């Protein structure tokens, strides 16, 4: 998409909080809409601004060069993905700008999704004078109020007790179900910048920027974060990297904090695929997560390391929820029975997902989540239940890690 490419190329040039040079910026792609805009702005005696020909890309370029206005009228009718274009414009403007979108689609679902992303109103062409006037005047009551604090995104972490237990596949399925079934805005974050396979599993090309975000927390801004994300479906975005193996990088845990703070208000959940190597960045991810899913096979080494991860996570954040997820049950050599495994870790297995070779092959071949392709009704139910649990459903018992370890 041309807008995304230009946004990536100029992401460092736009300040995080651009100051408005004009009171309004209004762009439309047709003469009738432009004339309606001119008429309404003239009635309001608004002359400190710009109205011109163009759509989302033109609006983005104007904001990049001139700064964000107090009011943006953005025509999305020429955009291949109106939601993506709206995300980019909102990120470029910041919370002080009131954005009114214009388009051709008379779709309630699109209207609601645009409002969820921060658009103040969405008007369908042809636009009547009184409709546009009312939409602009609706913002006057709150013009002088401070912007509401962004609601922070909630964080869930998935970590494998051993390498190759399928933690990435579980993280993808959980995030997919959160976005698809629970209609949450979800960001999937892969913290293994060298060997992470999250983007590869979804047949996505990792966008650039994650390494810079994690290494330079002071430079994190909304535009940089948006440019680093790849779209994986409605409501689902992916943040991943594939750094050259010869490159060393210093990932600062403060970079993760800055990233999560920026995602507040634009994501409901961040699902983090945590590398098994417990670097300071991985430890920070486990510390900020309100739910930690430990993926394991029912083997002796996995039993030992699951117990150790439970203890470490409990010491790091006692109020977090620990979920033990036995994966590929029935497929590991030297598998231990569930009862013996639970005695060994001092906690129960919360979710049990049996080995499903056909689904694993189909997911890899098609770049899909396991939950999308499995035909195993029991596994499908378990994965959906896991996503509901991570979303904090009211009917799920919230048991602290310390209580679990004490057997209470």
C-alpha angles and dihedrals in degrees: 000000000000094000092053091049093051091045091054093048094051101032093114094050097061117080118232091242108031115196118231116250093184136030093238143013116199124179129173134172099220135056096235094056092044091053092050090050092050091049095051094045090048090052089052090047090236108157100146099093149042136277118182148144118287149076136240096313092051090049091051093050092049092050090048093053102034106024133249121308128221089243126029123191104193125187109215096173093105096046120111088211112024092185093054091047091049090051091053095048094047090049091049094049102042129213096302093069122085108217123203114186126208125199150145100244114097093201125142091200092055090046092054094046091051091051090049089056093053104269109144096212142349121216125193121221134280088054120204120221094239093047094055092043091053092048092053095044091050089073096053093082092061100034094105097039121102113256112262114257111261114251107243118243115250116240132221122180127205118196132172119233087211134013115271098021093123101257092147092052090051092048091051093049093047093050092045092052092046090054099038105034102026095034093229125153102243134186118198110208123194111197095186098092095177106039105013114137101189097104091039091054090056093044091244130143107233110241119229123256110061093099091051091048093052094043098044111037092169090063097051114123135157095258093052091048093049091048090054094055128091122206115242099173141308108334094357126105130174129217111192143132141205104206121186111266092232091058121093119203134186108227109196116209085219087065089062090050091051091048093050091047091052092049090057109113093017099063133037094200138019112201110198123203098210119204115237090233100091101224121163087264093053091047090051090052091054090047095055096042117102089199125037119193114199111200116204146158118232096255132121096253091046090049091055095046095043089056091048093049091049090053094046095046090048092053092046097050116004095186094057123107118243120208121188110209116192106203133190090015110189094024106079125093112242093017117184122219117260095246093052091045092052091050089051095052095038092232140076127263106250099192131022120195118183125221111275111182095175093053092046090053093046092048092051094045095048100034091240137137115263089239089061097054108030118111093190103111093200094051091046091052092048093050092048090047089050091053091048090050092050089050088060100247112197092237094059117095112239106219120179119231093243092053090050092051091048090051095241 
